[in-house]
Amino acid sequence: MGQIQSTVGLITGIDIQGTVDKLIQISAAPRDALTQRNTKLKKQQDALNTLAALVYSLKIATNNLVKAETYQQRQIASSNSQSLVATLTGKPAIGTYEFTPMRMAQSQKLLSNGVRSATDPLGGGVVSIRFGDGVARSASLNLLNQGAGIQRGKVRIVDRGGAWADIDLSTAQTVDDVLEAINNNPSVNVTAVARDGHLRLIDNTGQTASNLKVLEIGGGTTAASLGLAGIDIAASVADGSEVYRLFSDIDLDGLNDGAGVSVSTTLPDIAYTLRDGTTGQIDFSIDRAGTENDDRDATLAAIIQRINEQSGGKLIAQIAPDGRRLQITDTTTGDGQLTLSSLFDSKALADLGLDTESVDGVITGRRLLGGLRTVALSSLEGGRGLGALGAIALLLLWERNLTYLPQTLLVTAVVWTPQAIIGCAIAAALRRRELEHMNRQPNERGL
């Protein structure tokens, strides 16, 4: 039996379903309006929160504008991180710095063949054992010119034959690097040697076509920083100006050929007695405020300052005029003697070279700085030195009809470096040999 379904009244003809839907829609209007209002307010709240966050960020940024560190921040990057890695420390000056890697770090291990015991012979061959550079200790170029170092670049050297060569010193690190660059150049016949605190150039051509010259290249100052600027002489030997001497900011560890200066960290180091009878102590373990200083004095300037201040100005410590040692002057007057002595077994007095006697109220210390390519005599024998210097004897042997005749030559040692003493002795010996050679018989032969 079929069914008839209709949403329209059979009698009235009214759309009942549509009417109900409309009535429900009208009833829901306040609810929908409230929902829309809530949605709008939520969007406004989110917008305000976003605006507040932006304003707060702006506040932080504007607050940083008044901070000095904002303008001192640094970033660093290497153009070739595989060869050189840059790390930022402190606040370096802004700019581009160029570095040329000299050597790549690498590890190396050498192993000998196994041995059966500590007493079995090793067999044939040569075993050489050496300790560091010995007396030929090459100075770092960073220590030249009062610690300012040298200006890396090129210099032009002209020998007396007129030949010239541009010597590239852009990567030189030590005095040996400078000497090797000059001496190994095949274009110019000049030998460079180190003489105490300066360099010497020796022309080997035997010619006189030109002066021996050293010239700057491209407006550089490399020759000047090596003490070679202005050399233009008609001679085979030219000495540069002194470039290696003590300076105030030199590290104490660099004195005494790297042995440094040992000072106490808790007790006074030096006792003094002045000519007027005043006595006192020098304490390197405290700073001027009187508090403990565990770092101790790191430079020669700090040592000099301590001596001058703690003596009340009655002692004046300074670098001696020769630039190799310290000099202490007693400013008082009287019949007494200026004396310095060590306290509590401190080695500071000896390490500063001041364990010497005074003359007319002045103590001139021992040498603290070696040469450009040599060490002080006080560094020999494990730091014991050679003691009091006197005379050395050279025994020259001559063969006269197979008979050895001893000849003795005395040379007074008046300088403080092994290189200088040996050079003096050999020069005198060669001169004596030359004179003897002039009077020898044809069958004689010098050994």
VENWO-V208664 format. One record per residue. N is the residue number from 0. RES is the residue in three letters. PSI is psi as a letter, one per 40 degrees, with the letter a starting at -180 (999 if undefined). D_CENTER is the distance of its C-alpha to the mean C-alpha in Angstrom with 1 decimal. Layout:
N_RES_PSI_D_CENTER + N_RES_PSI_D_CENTER
This chain:
0_MET_h_115.0 + 1_GLY_i_112.6 + 2_GLN_i_110.7 + 3_ILE_h_110.1 + 4_GLN_h_106.9 + 5_SER_i_106.3 + 6_THR_e_104.1 + 7_VAL_h_106.8 + 8_GLY_h_109.7 + 9_LEU_d_112.8 + 10_ILE_d_114.9 + 11_THR_d_112.7 + 12_GLY_e_110.6 + 13_ILE_i_107.4 + 14_ASP_g_104.0 + 15_ILE_d_103.2 + 16_GLN_d_99.8 + 17_GLY_d_98.5 + 18_THR_d_99.8 + 19_VAL_d_98.0 + 20_ASP_d_94.7 + 21_LYS_d_95.0 + 22_LEU_d_95.7 + 23_ILE_d_92.7 + 24_GLN_d_90.4 + 25_ILE_d_91.7 + 26_SER_d_91.1 + 27_ALA_e_87.4 + 28_ALA_d_86.6 + 29_PRO_d_85.3 + 30_ARG_d_83.1 + 31_ASP_d_81.7 + 32_ALA_d_81.0 + 33_LEU_d_79.1 + 34_THR_d_77.1 + 35_GLN_d_76.1 + 36_ARG_d_75.2 + 37_ASN_d_73.0 + 38_THR_d_71.2 + 39_LYS_d_70.7 + 40_LEU_d_69.4 + 41_LYS_d_67.0 + 42_LYS_d_65.6 + 43_GLN_d_65.2 + 44_GLN_d_63.5 + 45_ASP_d_61.0 + 46_ALA_d_60.4 + 47_LEU_d_59.8 + 48_ASN_d_57.3 + 49_THR_d_55.4 + 50_LEU_d_55.5 + 51_ALA_d_54.3 + 52_ALA_d_51.3 + 53_LEU_d_50.4 + 54_VAL_d_50.8 + 55_TYR_d_48.6 + 56_SER_d_45.9 + 57_LEU_d_46.2 + 58_LYS_d_46.0 + 59_ILE_d_42.7 + 60_ALA_d_41.3 + 61_THR_d_42.5 + 62_ASN_d_41.2 + 63_ASN_e_37.7 + 64_LEU_d_38.0 + 65_VAL_e_37.7 + 66_LYS_h_34.6 + 67_ALA_d_31.3 + 68_GLU_d_29.3 + 69_THR_d_31.7 + 70_TYR_e_30.1 + 71_GLN_e_26.5 + 72_GLN_i_26.7 + 73_ARG_i_24.4 + 74_GLN_i_25.0 + 75_ILE_i_22.8 + 76_ALA_i_23.9 + 77_SER_h_22.8 + 78_SER_e_25.1 + 79_ASN_g_24.8 + 80_SER_e_24.3 + 81_GLN_d_25.1 + 82_SER_d_22.0 + 83_LEU_h_19.5 + 84_VAL_h_20.1 + 85_ALA_h_18.9 + 86_THR_h_18.8 + 87_LEU_h_19.2 + 88_THR_h_17.4 + 89_GLY_a_18.3 + 90_LYS_g_19.7 + 91_PRO_i_17.7 + 92_ALA_i_19.5 + 93_ILE_h_22.3 + 94_GLY_a_22.1 + 95_THR_h_21.5 + 96_TYR_h_18.1 + 97_GLU_h_18.3 + 98_PHE_i_16.2 + 99_THR_h_17.2 + 100_PRO_h_16.9 + 101_MET_d_16.2 + 102_ARG_i_17.6 + 103_MET_h_19.7 + 104_ALA_h_19.3 + 105_GLN_i_22.4 + 106_SER_i_23.9 + 107_GLN_h_25.8 + 108_LYS_h_28.2 + 109_LEU_h_30.3 + 110_LEU_h_33.6 + 111_SER_i_35.9 + 112_ASN_i_39.6 + 113_GLY_i_41.3 + 114_VAL_i_42.6 + 115_ARG_d_45.7 + 116_SER_i_44.6 + 117_ALA_e_42.1 + 118_THR_e_44.6 + 119_ASP_i_45.7 + 120_PRO_i_44.6 + 121_LEU_e_42.1 + 122_GLY_a_44.0 + 123_GLY_i_43.1 + 124_GLY_a_39.7 + 125_VAL_h_36.5 + 126_VAL_h_33.9 + 127_SER_h_30.5 + 128_ILE_h_28.2 + 129_ARG_i_24.9 + 130_PHE_h_22.0 + 131_GLY_a_18.5 + 132_ASP_e_17.9 + 133_GLY_b_20.3 + 134_VAL_e_20.3 + 135_ALA_g_18.7 + 136_ARG_h_15.1 + 137_SER_h_13.1 + 138_ALA_i_10.1 + 139_SER_h_7.0 + 140_LEU_d_8.1 + 141_ASN_e_5.2 + 142_LEU_e_6.6 + 143_LEU_i_10.0 + 144_ASN_f_12.4 + 145_GLN_f_11.7 + 146_GLY_e_8.1 + 147_ALA_e_9.7 + 148_GLY_a_8.7 + 149_ILE_i_11.9 + 150_GLN_h_14.5 + 151_ARG_i_15.0 + 152_GLY_a_18.7 + 153_LYS_i_21.5 + 154_VAL_i_23.0 + 155_ARG_h_26.6 + 156_ILE_h_27.6 + 157_VAL_h_31.3 + 158_ASP_i_32.8 + 159_ARG_e_36.0 + 160_GLY_e_38.1 + 161_GLY_e_37.3 + 162_ALA_i_35.3 + 163_TRP_i_32.1 + 164_ALA_i_29.3 + 165_ASP_h_26.6 + 166_ILE_h_23.3 + 167_ASP_h_21.1 + 168_LEU_f_17.4 + 169_SER_d_16.7 + 170_THR_e_14.9 + 171_ALA_h_13.3 + 172_GLN_d_9.9 + 173_THR_i_10.6 + 174_VAL_d_13.2 + 175_ASP_d_15.7 + 176_ASP_d_15.5 + 177_VAL_d_16.7 + 178_LEU_d_19.3 + 179_GLU_d_20.6 + 180_ALA_d_21.0 + 181_ILE_d_23.1 + 182_ASN_d_25.0 + 183_ASN_e_25.9 + 184_ASN_h_27.3 + 185_PRO_e_31.1 + 186_SER_d_32.2 + 187_VAL_h_31.2 + 188_ASN_g_32.0 + 189_VAL_h_29.1 + 190_THR_h_26.8 + 191_ALA_h_23.4 + 192_VAL_i_22.2 + 193_ALA_h_19.6 + 194_ARG_g_21.3 + 195_ASP_b_19.4 + 196_GLY_e_17.3 + 197_HIS_i_18.8 + 198_LEU_i_20.0 + 199_ARG_h_23.7 + 200_LEU_h_25.9 + 201_ILE_h_29.1 + 202_ASP_h_31.9 + 203_ASN_e_34.0 + 204_THR_d_36.9 + 205_GLY_e_39.2 + 206_GLN_i_40.4 + 207_THR_f_40.8 + 208_ALA_d_41.3 + 209_SER_i_38.2 + 210_ASN_i_35.6 + 211_LEU_h_32.2 + 212_LYS_i_30.2 + 213_VAL_h_26.8 + 214_LEU_i_27.1 + 215_GLU_i_25.1 + 216_ILE_h_26.0 + 217_GLY_f_27.0 + 218_GLY_e_26.0 + 219_GLY_i_22.3 + 220_THR_f_20.1 + 221_THR_d_18.2 + 222_ALA_d_20.3 + 223_ALA_d_19.9 + 224_SER_e_16.1 + 225_LEU_e_16.6 + 226_GLY_e_19.3 + 227_LEU_e_22.0 + 228_ALA_i_23.8 + 229_GLY_e_27.4 + 230_ILE_h_28.1 + 231_ASP_g_31.7 + 232_ILE_i_33.7 + 233_ALA_g_36.8 + 234_ALA_i_35.3 + 235_SER_e_33.8 + 236_VAL_h_30.7 + 237_ALA_h_28.3 + 238_ASP_h_25.5 + 239_GLY_i_22.6 + 240_SER_i_21.5 + 241_GLU_h_18.9 + 242_VAL_e_15.3 + 243_TYR_h_13.6 + 244_ARG_i_14.5 + 245_LEU_i_13.9 + 246_PHE_i_13.3 + 247_SER_d_14.3 + 248_ASP_e_11.2 + 249_ILE_h_9.3 + 250_ASP_i_9.1 + 251_LEU_d_12.2 + 252_ASP_e_11.0 + 253_GLY_e_9.3 + 254_LEU_i_12.8 + 255_ASN_f_15.7 + 256_ASP_f_13.9 + 257_GLY_e_12.2 + 258_ALA_d_15.5 + 259_GLY_a_14.4 + 260_VAL_h_17.2 + 261_SER_h_19.9 + 262_VAL_i_21.8 + 263_SER_i_24.8 + 264_THR_e_24.9 + 265_THR_d_28.6 + 266_LEU_i_30.0 + 267_PRO_i_29.6 + 268_ASP_d_27.6 + 269_ILE_h_29.1 + 270_ALA_i_32.7 + 271_TYR_i_33.6 + 272_THR_h_36.9 + 273_LEU_i_37.3 + 274_ARG_d_39.9 + 275_ASP_e_42.2 + 276_GLY_e_42.3 + 277_THR_h_39.9 + 278_THR_i_38.1 + 279_GLY_a_35.4 + 280_GLN_i_32.4 + 281_ILE_h_28.7 + 282_ASP_h_27.5 + 283_PHE_e_23.8 + 284_SER_e_25.0 + 285_ILE_i_26.3 + 286_ASP_a_25.1 + 287_ARG_d_27.2 + 288_ALA_e_29.7 + 289_GLY_e_30.5 + 290_THR_i_29.4 + 291_GLU_h_27.6 + 292_ASN_g_23.8 + 293_ASP_d_22.7 + 294_ASP_e_19.0 + 295_ARG_i_19.3 + 296_ASP_h_17.3 + 297_ALA_e_13.5 + 298_THR_i_12.9 + 299_LEU_d_14.9 + 300_ALA_d_16.6 + 301_ALA_d_18.1 + 302_ILE_d_19.5 + 303_ILE_d_21.0 + 304_GLN_d_22.5 + 305_ARG_d_24.1 + 306_ILE_d_25.7 + 307_ASN_d_27.1 + 308_GLU_d_28.4 + 309_GLN_e_29.9 + 310_SER_e_31.7 + 311_GLY_f_33.3 + 312_GLY_e_32.0 + 313_LYS_d_33.9 + 314_LEU_h_30.7 + 315_ILE_h_28.2 + 316_ALA_h_24.8 + 317_GLN_i_22.5 + 318_ILE_h_20.2 + 319_ALA_i_22.8 + 320_PRO_d_23.7 + 321_ASP_e_22.3 + 322_GLY_e_18.7 + 323_ARG_e_18.5 + 324_ARG_i_20.1 + 325_LEU_i_21.5 + 326_GLN_h_25.0 + 327_ILE_h_27.4 + 328_THR_h_30.6 + 329_ASP_h_33.7 + 330_THR_e_35.4 + 331_THR_i_38.6 + 332_THR_i_41.6 + 333_GLY_a_44.0 + 334_ASP_e_45.1 + 335_GLY_a_42.6 + 336_GLN_h_39.4 + 337_LEU_h_35.9 + 338_THR_i_34.7 + 339_LEU_h_31.7 + 340_SER_i_32.1 + 341_SER_i_30.5 + 342_LEU_i_31.9 + 343_PHE_f_32.5 + 344_ASP_f_30.8 + 345_SER_i_27.4 + 346_LYS_e_24.9 + 347_ALA_d_23.0 + 348_LEU_d_25.1 + 349_ALA_d_24.5 + 350_ASP_d_20.8 + 351_LEU_e_20.6 + 352_GLY_e_22.8 + 353_LEU_e_25.6 + 354_ASP_f_28.3 + 355_THR_i_30.1 + 356_GLU_i_33.3 + 357_SER_i_33.7 + 358_VAL_h_35.6 + 359_ASP_f_37.5 + 360_GLY_e_35.5 + 361_VAL_h_32.0 + 362_ILE_h_29.7 + 363_THR_h_27.3 + 364_GLY_i_24.8 + 365_ARG_i_23.6 + 366_ARG_h_20.6 + 367_LEU_e_17.3 + 368_LEU_h_15.1 + 369_GLY_a_16.0 + 370_GLY_a_16.3 + 371_LEU_d_14.5 + 372_ARG_f_16.2 + 373_THR_i_17.8 + 374_VAL_i_17.7 + 375_ALA_i_19.8 + 376_LEU_d_23.3 + 377_SER_e_22.9 + 378_SER_e_20.6 + 379_LEU_i_23.6 + 380_GLU_f_26.3 + 381_GLY_f_24.1 + 382_GLY_e_22.9 + 383_ARG_e_26.5 + 384_GLY_a_26.0 + 385_LEU_e_29.1 + 386_GLY_a_30.9 + 387_ALA_h_32.7 + 388_LEU_i_32.5 + 389_GLY_b_35.8 + 390_ALA_i_37.2 + 391_ILE_i_36.8 + 392_ALA_h_39.7 + 393_LEU_h_39.8 + 394_LEU_h_42.9 + 395_LEU_h_44.0 + 396_LEU_h_46.8 + 397_TRP_i_49.3 + 398_GLU_h_52.1 + 399_ARG_h_55.4 + 400_ASN_f_58.2 + 401_LEU_e_56.3 + 402_THR_h_55.8 + 403_TYR_h_52.3 + 404_LEU_h_52.0 + 405_PRO_h_49.1 + 406_GLN_h_47.5 + 407_THR_h_45.2 + 408_LEU_h_42.6 + 409_LEU_h_40.7 + 410_VAL_h_37.4 + 411_THR_h_36.0 + 412_ALA_h_32.4 + 413_VAL_e_31.0 + 414_VAL_i_27.3 + 415_TRP_e_24.6 + 416_THR_i_22.8 + 417_PRO_d_24.6 + 418_GLN_d_24.2 + 419_ALA_d_25.8 + 420_ILE_d_28.6 + 421_ILE_d_29.4 + 422_GLY_d_29.5 + 423_CYS_d_31.8 + 424_ALA_d_34.1 + 425_ILE_d_34.4 + 426_ALA_d_35.1 + 427_ALA_d_37.8 + 428_ALA_d_39.2 + 429_LEU_d_39.5 + 430_ARG_d_41.2 + 431_ARG_d_43.6 + 432_ARG_d_44.3 + 433_GLU_d_45.0 + 434_LEU_d_47.5 + 435_GLU_d_49.1 + 436_HIS_d_49.4 + 437_MET_d_51.5 + 438_ASN_e_54.1 + 439_ARG_i_54.3 + 440_GLN_i_57.3 + 441_PRO_d_57.4 + 442_ASN_e_57.4 + 443_GLU_i_54.3 + 444_ARG_h_51.0 + 445_GLY_i_47.7 + 446_LEU_999_45.6
